[in-house]
């Protein structure tokens, strides 16, 4: 289902449609991520198989470097990969053996069905570096490292929004320069280090006290301005750019709950995430900020972001 959804188009047979449905339309546009399309077929493909990960898949999942790493799997489907014209997308060798899929540069698996005289053949696809699509239903218990590797790979791709200077500095240290540049999608208006990182990242907050901060105003002037804002009913002194939230859809938000005057507080962040429909729960989880390490900052995880809180979207 996922492979079909990510393809360019899906063709269905006329007899598969309820009478009169969709005006007899048989071609449907899909998500357009994969360079292939799919079509329903009358032939069922079913059977147990052994699969060896391609070099690209092994690198993506950081699987153990084992010469004969095999996993157990099965296939069961009534569709097939096709090209733009609706013809089978499988490339065949001179002997009729499968060589891969047209338009797919990197296969996910080398797959061999448990049938007499069955030969290994490239199966599935890896596109855009991190998207794996396949007809193979892998038995996760067939190799002890497979399930943990899948989870760790997913965590390594989680986008991070850092809304406190100390969290940004520590996140950049934990992730490393390259990963931080790739995964941190925004910082707060007060984040100022590492300079090379925050200089190019969009500011996810704006301070209603910015003018006073730039002028180096006295604490009395700041307190007066705070009183004025409170009288106007303003409770959030660091409103978030909700357009940025919706565009980047971070999976982890690092914030703080110590001082709502200093930077965006946890309550305001949680409310913004809910408005943007980015939370699976109704609240955020305050703690030591260790969520960052658990989301793939390092192989061991557990690195924190000071005393910040994690708001998981």
N, C-alpha and C positions, 0 to 999 in steps of 0.2 A: 504493500500500500504506500509506504513512504517513497519508494523508488518511483512509482507511478505518479505520485503527487508532485515530485520534484522535477519530473521530465518536462519536455517542451509541449507535447500534446498527448492525448490518449484517444485511441480509436476503439469504438465498441462495435460489435456485430449488430445488425439490424434486429436479429431475433432476440438479442439480449435486452432490447428496449420494450417497455410496456407499450401497447398499441397506441399510437398517436403521441407518445411522449416526445417532448422537445421538437415537435414537427419533423421527426425522423432524423434529426441531426445526429451524426455519428462521430464527429471530430470535436474534441473539447480541448481548449487551451489550459495548460497546467501552470505550475509555478515558474518554469523556465530556468531552473538551476542547472539541471543536467543537460549535456549536449545530445541526449537521445530522447526518443519518444517511446511509447508503449502502445500495444494493441492487444485487445482480447482475442483469444484464439480458441478453437474447438479442442485443441490438444492439451491434455493435462501433463504438466512436468512435475514428477513427484519421485522422491527417493532419498535415501540416506547417502551422505557423502563425507569425504575427508577433505579438509581445506587447509592449505598452507598460506599464511599471510604473504602478500607481496612485500618487497623491500620497503615500498612507500608506506604501506599500512603498518608494518613492524616499527618503522621509524616514528610514525604518527602516534602510535600507542605506546612506544618505548617498551616493546616486548623483549623478553630475554633473547639474547643472541644464541639461539639454538639452531644447528644446521637442519634438523628435521622436526621443527615445531609444527605439529598438526593439531587441528581441532575437529571435533565431531560436529556435524551439521545435517540439516535436511533442506530440501526444497519442495514446495507445494504451491503451484500457481497455474492459472489459466490465461496468462498473458505472456508476452514476449517483447524484448526490446526491438524497435524498428527504427528505420531512418526516416527522413522527411517524406519520402514517397510511400511509406507504409510497408516497405520491404524489410525482411529480417536484417538486423544490424550486425549480426555475427559475421566476422571476417573468417573465411575458410582458407586453409592451406591446400596444397596440391593433392594431399591425400584425404581431404575432407575434414581434417581436424580443425577445431575451433582455435583461432589465433587471438581473439579479443573482440571488442565491439568497435564499430566504425565511429570515429569522432572521440573515442575515449583513449587518452594517452596513457593513463595509469589504472590498471585493474586493481581491485581490492584483494582478490584471492586467486590462488590456483586451486581449482576444485576438481575432484575426481569422484564420480558416482560409484557406488558399490554395485557394479554390474559387470558381467563378463566382458572382458576386452575394453573396458572403459579407460579413456586416456585423460590425464589432467588437462584442464583448459582454463584460460583466464576468465574470471567472473567478476561482475560488478564494476564499480568505478570509484575513484577518488578525484574530486574536483574542488577547485578553490582552496586547495591545501588541506582542508579540514573536514570536508563533507564526504561521508562514505555512504554509498548506495549499493544495495546488493539484494539478490533474490535468496541469498543464503540465510537460513535461520540457524544461528550458531548456538550450540549447547555450551552455555557459559561454564558449566562444571567440568568440561572436558580438558581444560588446562587451568591450573591454579592461578595463573597471572592474568587471565583474560578479563574477568570482571573488574578487578581493581584497576587494570590498565585503562579500560574504557571510562571508568569514573574519573580517574586522574586526568585523562585527556580532555574530558568535558570541562573539568574544573580549570584546566590551563587556558581555556578559551573564554572564561567568564570576564566580562568587561567590568571595570572598577571605576566608580566615581568617588573621589576623595574630597571631603568638605571640611577638612581641618588641616592646618599647616603641619602639625606633628605627624598626622596620619599619612599625608602625602610624602613627607621625607622618609618615613619608615617603609611605606609601601614601595617606593622607588628603590630603596636599599634591598628589601626582601625579593622583589621581582627581578632586579637587575636592570641595567639600562635599556636593553633591547625589549624585554618583556614589558617594562613599565611604559615605554613609548607606544607599544602596541595595544596594551590592555587598559591603561588609564585613559578614560574618555573625557574627563573634565576635572577641574579643581575649583576650590573656593576663591573668592576675590582676595583673600588674605594669604593664600599659599604663595611662597616666594622662593622655595628651594625643593629640589635642585633647579637651578635657574634655567638650564637648557631644556628641562621638561616643562616647567610651568609657563615658560615664554611662549610655547607653541600650543598649549592646551587651552580650550575654551573655558572661560570663567562661568561656573554654574550658579554662582550667587552674586548678588550686588548688595553692598552695604548702604543702608539709609543714613549712615553716619560718615560716609566717605569724605565729604567736604571737610568735616571737622578733623578727620584723621589726617588728611593731606595738609591742613593748615597747622597741625600740631596744637590743636586747641587744648585749653586747660580742662581738668577733670570737672570743674564747675560748669564750663560751657557744654561739655558732653552730657552732664546730668540734666541741665536745663533742656537740652534738645530731647533727651529721653522722656522727660516729663511732658513736653509738648506732643510728642508722638503718642504717648499713652493717652493723653486727653483726646487725641483724634481717633482713638480706638485701634491704633496700630499695635499689634502684638508680635509680629514677625519682622525683626530688624534686618534680616538677611534673606529676602525672598529668592526662591530658586527659579532658574530658567526652566520652566516646565516644557517648553518646546525642545530644549536640549535633552531633557529626560526622555521624552517620547521618541526622539530621533535615535538616541544612542542605546536606550533600553539597558541600562547597567544591571548586572546580576548581583553586584555587591556594592553597597554604598557605605563609606566610612564617614562617620560624623562624631559628634560629641554631645554630652548632656551636662557639662559642667557650668557653662556660661552662655546664655542665649544672647547676651550683648556682644560677646566676643566673635561669635560665628554662628552659623545655622545650627539650631538645636535639634535634638532627636525628634521631638514632637512635631516640629514644623516640617522636617524632612519626611517623616512617616506620612503626614497629611498630604504632602505633595506627591509622594509615591502612590498613595491611594487614588488621588485625583487622576493620575496618569495611568491607573490600572496596572501598576507594576508590582503589586504585592500579592502574594498568594496567601498571606495571613493578614489579620487586621492590625498587627502591631509590629514593632521592631524588637530586636533582641539586644538589650544592653549587656555589656560585659567587658572583657579585656581586649576586644578587637582581634581575637585569634582567628576569626573567620578568614582573614586574608591568607594566612598560611595554609589553612585547610582547603582553600580554593586554588591550590597549585602554585603557591609562591616558591616552593621548593619541593624536592622529593619527599622530605620528611614532614613538611607542613609545620603548623604550630607557631609560626612567627606572628607577632602581633603588631598592632598599630597603637601603641601606647595605651591610654585609658579610653580610647574611643569606643563607639558602639557600632555594631554592624547592622545595617538595614538591608535585609535580603529581599530582592525583588524577583 
